[in-house]
Amino acid sequence: MAGKVKEGSRPPWVGLAAAVWVQVAAGSGYCFPLYSPSLKSVLGYSQQQLTMLGVANDIGENFGMLPGVLCNRFPPWLVLLIGGCSCFIGYGVLWLAVSETVTVLPYWALWFALCIATNSNAWLGTGVLVTNMRNFPLSRGTVAGILKGYVGLSAAVYTEIYTGVLRNSPPKLLLFLTLGIPTICIAMMYFVRPCTPSLEDDSLEHGHFLFTQIASVVLGLYLLTATVLDDVLSLNTTITYTLFGIVILLLMAPLAIPLKMTLFPRRKKVSLIGPSDSSDKLYAGDSDDAEPLLASTSSTTNIGDLQEVDEASDIDILLAEGEGAIKKKRRPKRGEDFTFREALIKADYWLIFLVYFLGVGSGVTVLNNLAQVGTASGVNDTTILLCLFSFCNFLGRLSGGVVSEFFVRWKMIPRPILMTFTQIIMVITYVLFASALNGTLYASTALLGICYGVQFSVMVPTVSELFGLKHFGLLYNFMLLGNPLGALLFSGGLAGYIYDQEAERQRQAGLSDGSTCIGPDCFRITFLVLAGVCGLGSLLSIILTVRIRPVYQMLYASGSFRLPRSSH
């Protein structure tokens, strides 16, 4: 791991605060519904062509295998710089097309440009997520929930910029993405770097996380309120810029933690290691029959020396795992560090992949077609739908991390049980979408956003807990391939085809011009298929939860996460 910082020279909270900005920037893929109608009208594409561009959006956003490999070899700042360059090139080409600065770009060129543009999200997300998960190894669920939550919230931030500052101009939005995201990467890449990991599970750290979570919820509520007010009241430019200035201040809220730690440093209390500190000891032997290292030490050894050796060993072992300094001696057990090849032969890894694929693959189908779903239901301005989905997606990601963290520490209940419950709710939600009952569109969108967000925040720590942090970047990014795969099958192959068929039927009946489909039949079959998909996902997640329950009983037997002995 390149560029470690000496203990105490920079707290990991600085990197977490910077990661918030990077994660908001990394949500540019959620902007597709904002400028997709312009792609369709300016360039004359059909709905199926548009949905295939949505597939390109998802492929680029989630194809993170390369950054997953390189995050162990390159420092985080270089990973972020590559992401910024990718964003500049990809969105720059899209801006040239939508602004009609260049009018001869073929469809395939725009498809690849969109892949390159949104692939920047994979670089940015991997760089900050892997770094912060390693900086806070005992609070993986909470960190994943916070960072993934801000990604989900980014759609609301971009919607506020689009409707308030840019006055609903797709070319200006694409120009903002072309220049703004690289600027954020350059400004933040110095602060996102590995620090000495925190191995203390204390109340002060939990308080800092709680503050960050509350700040993010306040930001989400504010964005939702500001977007609705701007849509209803048509606020003037001065008020709009004032409201956006408050958004900037709320995004800076996590910086209050390192500022407070600098102004009011905490004095560490020296305490001896006793039997109750089992969760912080270094364990030897197999993870199933672990014994404290203290037990094998000579009785004449000074206890204070033991404490220093124990704490130093914990830190050295954790950092060595990330750098690959410890060599493989045997096949790892679940809960230890796996290589990518070792994980691929495990049934649990593929079960997580399938459950995640069925959940997010169906959800992203609705997200990619959200503007058309709203129009088909008679909603003229679909930006409120996108903002609502974004806020609820954020709530799902944040609460998924918090709730799953509570249950694994309280009753050692595996995190994927939340995926079971939310996918059952998604089945009901898709049936509501298909029924097209009056007054259910916004409620269905909100429910779907929450359940969709939970899938992300549960998958991330589950993979790290079962298969370790050493190769987490690659293992995590392979999971993300479930997103574009679902978009390809359910959005491009199903939703777009059925939409165009119904639009053509309405054109022949003289009900529309053939480019727009109106009414519940545009997506009814699609929603019913998605309900069946999530039903299957629910069954698979139950099987997964039962299989991994013993692993969680071992990892959280002491009430907090215990770092298992590395297998490398």
Secondary structure, DSSP 8 states (H G I E B T S, - for coil): --S---TTTS-HHHHHHHHHHHHHHTTGGGGHHHHHHHHHHHHT--HHHHHHHHHHHHHHHH--HHHHHHTTTS-HHHHHHHHHHHHHHHHHHHHHHHTTSS----HHHHHHHHHHHHHHHHHHHHHHHHHHHHHSTT-HHHHHHHHHHHHHHHHHHHHHIIIIIS-S-HHHHHHHHHHHHHHHHHHHTTT-----------HHHHHHHHHHHHHHHHHHHHHHHHHHHHHHH---HHHHHHHHHHHHHHHTGGGHHHHHHHHS----------GGGGGGS-EES-GGG-EEGGGGS-TTS-HHHHHHHHHHHHHHHHHHHHHT-S---S---TTS---HHHHHT-HHHHHHHHHHHHHHHHHHHHHHTHHHHHHHTT-S-THHHHHHHHHHHHHHHHHHHHHHHHHHHHT---TTHHHHHHHHHHHHHHHHHHHT-TT-HHHHHHHHHHHHHHHHHHHHHHHHHHH-STTHHHHHHHHTTHHHHHIIIIIIIIIHHHHHHHHHHHHHTTSS-SSS--SGGGTHHHHHHHHHHHHHHHHHHHHHHHHHHHHHHHHTTTSS--------
